[in-house]
Amino acid sequence: MEPVAYRVSDFCRIYVISRASFYREVQAGRLHILKRGRRSLVERAEAERWFGSLRHCPAQRKEDGQQTVGERL
């Protein structure tokens, strides 16, 4: 059964982003959270909307041929 909302730690683990990146997305208005007491939650539908809105950057390679971070994601 899918959860209705994710805690910050669960969201970050599922979408493989840091807590700092999570809060940058919230601060920029690209991700909306709910507050329940001291706890921040992200509704599943909002998480899916946010993920779908991410731009897919073309893969770039460094001069040494290694993949860049965007290419590994």
Protein Blocks (a to p, Z undefined) as FASTA:
>chain_A
ZZfbdcfklmmmmnopafklmmmmmmnopaccddehjbccddfklmmmmmmmpccddddd
dfkopacfklmZZ
